[in-house]
Amino acid sequence: MNSKWRVTLPLISLLGVLGGCAGPMPKPDPQDSWVSLREEPDSVLMAGDLDGKRLNDGRYFEVPPGKHRLDLTLIIDGVGDDDERNCQASVRFDQFKAGGHYRLEETSLGQDYEVKLEDSKGKQIGKQVAFTCLPS
């Protein structure tokens, strides 16, 4: 591959990925539950899977009413490139309601990272779950 394509091809790929993230958030479907994500400044929290099926957009979950398992990915920035950590967690909740708005909020204390599920009033309704983290 010539040097022009070695620079151009990764740049095109990066723009494609960033373009997908930069789009507007869709309107919530009133038949489903909407689950937003909130992370701390030094990390990125992303929706991964819903009931074992990969999601198209990592910024939120939209789930039908009922019982579901939400899989999350947390990327934690380190001091240098080698210090970044990739973390995984799953949250289960049995009572998602149509039209409901929920939030998964990541918190940390030192090197311990957890997530809790809250309802639209900020009341914790899901058990805090610890992330399993590995160096990237």
C-alpha positions in Angstrom: 0.0 0.0 0.0 1.4 3.4 -0.9 1.9 6.1 1.8 -1.0 8.1 0.6 -3.5 5.3 1.4 -1.7 4.5 4.7 -2.8 8.0 5.9 -6.1 8.4 4.1 -7.7 5.0 4.9 -7.5 5.4 8.7 -8.7 9.0 8.5 -11.7 8.0 6.4 -12.5 5.2 9.0 -12.2 7.6 11.9 -14.5 10.1 10.3 -17.1 7.4 9.7 -17.0 6.3 13.3 -17.2 9.9 14.6 -20.0 10.7 12.2 -22.2 7.9 13.7 -21.7 9.3 17.2 -22.3 12.9 16.3 -25.9 12.4 15.0 -28.9 13.7 17.0 -30.4 11.5 19.6 -33.6 9.9 18.3 -37.0 10.7 20.0 -37.9 8.1 22.6 -40.6 5.6 21.5 -43.6 5.9 24.0 -44.1 2.1 23.7 -40.6 1.4 25.1 -38.5 2.4 28.0 -35.6 4.9 27.5 -32.3 4.3 29.4 -29.7 7.1 29.2 -26.2 6.9 30.4 -24.2 9.2 32.6 -20.4 8.9 33.2 -17.7 10.7 35.0 -15.4 13.1 33.2 -12.5 10.7 33.0 -14.4 7.9 31.3 -16.8 6.9 28.5 -19.8 4.8 29.3 -21.4 3.0 26.4 -24.4 0.8 25.8 -23.3 -2.6 24.6 -25.9 -5.3 24.4 -29.5 -5.7 25.2 -30.4 -9.2 26.3 -27.3 -10.5 24.5 -28.0 -8.7 21.2 -25.6 -5.9 20.0 -27.0 -2.4 19.8 -26.4 0.0 16.9 -25.9 3.1 19.1 -23.8 3.1 22.2 -25.4 6.3 23.6 -28.6 4.8 25.1 -30.8 1.8 25.5 -34.4 1.6 24.3 -36.1 -1.4 25.7 -39.6 -2.9 25.6 -41.5 -3.2 28.9 -40.5 -6.0 31.2 -37.3 -7.8 32.3 -34.0 -7.1 30.5 -30.3 -7.4 30.9 -28.2 -4.3 29.8 -24.5 -4.8 29.1 -22.2 -1.8 29.4 -18.7 -0.9 28.4 -16.7 1.7 30.4 -13.5 3.1 29.0 -11.4 4.8 31.6 -8.7 7.3 30.5 -5.3 6.8 32.1 -2.3 9.0 32.5 -0.7 7.7 29.3 -1.9 5.6 26.4 -0.9 2.4 28.3 -3.0 3.2 31.3 -6.4 3.1 29.6 -8.7 0.4 31.0 -11.7 -1.3 29.4 -14.4 -2.4 31.8 -17.6 -4.5 31.5 -20.7 -4.8 33.6 -24.3 -6.0 33.3 -27.4 -4.7 34.9 -30.7 -6.6 35.2 -34.0 -5.0 36.0 -37.4 -6.8 36.0 -39.9 -3.9 35.7 -39.1 -1.6 32.8 -42.3 0.3 32.0 -43.5 1.7 28.6 -42.8 5.4 28.4 -40.5 5.2 31.4 -37.2 7.1 31.5 -34.3 5.5 33.4 -30.6 6.4 33.8 -27.5 4.3 34.3 -25.1 6.3 36.3 -21.4 5.4 36.6 -19.6 6.4 39.9 -16.1 5.8 41.1 -14.2 5.8 44.4 -10.5 5.5 43.7 -10.0 2.6 41.4 -13.5 1.0 42.1 -16.1 1.8 39.4 -19.8 1.0 39.8 -23.1 1.7 38.0 -26.6 2.1 39.4 -30.0 2.3 37.7 -32.2 5.2 38.6 -35.8 6.1 37.7 -36.9 9.4 36.3 -37.0 11.0 39.8 -33.4 10.0 40.6 -34.4 7.2 42.9 -32.1 4.2 42.8 -34.1 1.2 41.6 -31.3 -1.1 40.4 -28.5 -2.6 42.5 -25.1 -1.1 42.1 -22.9 -3.3 39.9 -19.1 -3.4 40.0 -17.3 -3.3 36.7 -14.7 -5.9 35.7 -11.8 -3.9 34.3 -8.8 -5.0 32.2 -5.9 -2.9 30.8 -6.5 -2.1 27.1 
